[in-house]
Amino acid sequence: MNDFYQWLYDHYAAPRFNEEAFSLPYQLQKAEWLAFSKTLPTHERLLSFDLLNSMKHSWGAQSFAYGVQAGLSLALDIPPDGFISLEAL
């Protein structure tokens, strides 16, 4: 991923990430996972939380980058035939 998008995510989106505002199914699955994780040995519990947090951060940053790209393309005046590359000129 582009370093600029990663920086934007780290400094703009990630601090505003609020899991409390997520849907009820997410909240229920999270509670179920937390209850299950208490049955795991400490080392496995820490590994699983590290993996989940790493995936959440990576997916969040990637989806944020796609959102920025989509927003920029919508903000531009897109010609009816789409974008024309410089090579085509």
PyMOL commands that set and color helices and strands:
alter all, ss='L'
color gray80, all
select helices_A, chain A and resi 3-16+19-21+24-37+42-75+86-88
alter helices_A, ss='H'
color red, helices_A
deselect
rebuild
show_as cartoon
